[in-house]
Amino acid sequence: MPDGEAAPPLARRRRRWLRRTAAALLALAVLAGIAAWRLDLTDRWLAEDRPSPITEPARVPPPAGLTLPAAGLAAPVAEPAAGRAVDGAAVRRAVEPLLRMRKLGRHVVVYAARASGGPVVYRHGSGRVTPASTMKLLTAVAVLQALGPEHLFSTTVVSPRRSGRIVLVGGGDPLLTRSPLTDGSHPDRADLDTLAASTAKRLEAAGRSRVRLSYDTTLFTGPAVNPRWEPSYIPDDVVSPISSLWVDEGRESTGFADRSDSPALSAAKSFARSLSSRGVTVVGAPRPGVAPPPASGGRLVAEVRSAPLAQVVQHVLEVSDNEGAEVLARQVAVAEGRPASFTGAAEAVRSVLRSIGVSTTGAVIRDGSGLSRQNRLRPETLLSVLRQASSERRPELRAAVADLPVAGFTGSLASRFSTGDAAGRGRVRAKTGTLTGVHGLAGTLTTVDGAVLRFVAIADRVRAPDQLAARIRIDEVAAALAGCTCAR
């Protein structure tokens, strides 16, 4: 075609198509190259068996001729803060002015002692206190001692011999959920959907597609509702009835309210629906039952297990989980061979604490969570629990102090400590204790000059109009301890 003449329309369209196709192919090639580099695919495509610098960086050898020194231990980021003596007079000067506020009520107790042991270096007030949720410290230490931090709770499905029935067996997993959590929650949770999937697979392998479902809650005994609790707790959805089988701690949904009156039945119904969605016909409604032991022909069909106990304890202490604490207290009773009731759990917790040197003289223990207003503890008991959990000789108890909420940062203390000495934020680790009229903290802290203290600060006769002011002042007392130059 001579220069200067226009190309026919068909030829122009063909050239445009070729240019666009070439550009698309070039873009795909560039993207493939980037993906190969980012995902480390080149060596795999070339069939070279080399460790990936992305997925296996520790296995990648250095370049030829390069000798690398052996890796050593990283230097500590902070100086050790243990073993310093404490000046009780300095502690008094730091906190005494804060305790003169009348809004704290007529009974305020503040005790402080070195974390490593020794006598109490500061006392304000006397007598037993209503511990509220600081009671969870006793439950946490007792269950860690009784079962060990690596213990796992199992939820199982058992099939009786020559029966068309299967039994969902509650193993007292406090954090069992309906479905796998996808929001990154910690710790990991066992769930009924996963258990149903395993069960359906085993049933299919055995040629079974129809079953009747029972559920077994016999691990725990006694009433599901504590008679020492306020009568309004259950109808007002403050706490769930306690059971060895439940999902989402007895909640019908993910909110704090909407708790089931029969958590075990609700869990069994959820399990039945999950089985049905996987092709297993569940005949009739779930009914209570007892799973036969292996010696009597009971066959394990499927099982899911909880996170390690230390992680469960961390969760219970961080968010002050009442239901979780009650289940853990009953697990202490199971471990001790006592009836797993509210009464049996209280006796078992007391027995285990005594066995490790915690004095429970004068203690009145009505539950594992601190919801009962009839609980009474001496401050020395709380300090003793903290001492045992802090001891280098008892690393199995460490989660009870190492994973306490951090003032201003985590758990039930995340939004607190906004007033008072700024040294409190990040230096105080404590279990909160709150009921109407009761505000307290019990935990450990590091002072600005390196002393490590155990402390208890509880006001348990606060008037109704003064609730918020008292809670803030207790935080300020702990912050003042952290800001104290108290080391001798």
CORKABEL-V797887 format. One record per helix or strand of 2 or more residues. SS is the DSSP state (h for helix, s for strand). FROM is the first residue (numbers start at 1). LEN is the number of residues. If there is no record, write none. Layout:
<<SS/FROM/LEN> <SS/FROM/LEN>>
//
This chain:
<<h/9/31> <h/42/4> <h/57/3> <h/88/13> <h/102/3> <s/108/7> <s/120/5> <h/132/16> <s/154/6> <s/165/5> <h/192/14> <s/210/7> <h/232/4> <h/248/3> <h/263/14> <s/281/2> <s/287/2> <h/294/3> <s/299/7> <h/309/11> <h/322/14> <h/342/14> <s/376/2> <h/379/12> <h/395/3> <h/399/4> <h/411/3> <h/422/3> <s/428/8> <s/438/9> <s/452/8> <h/464/19>>
//
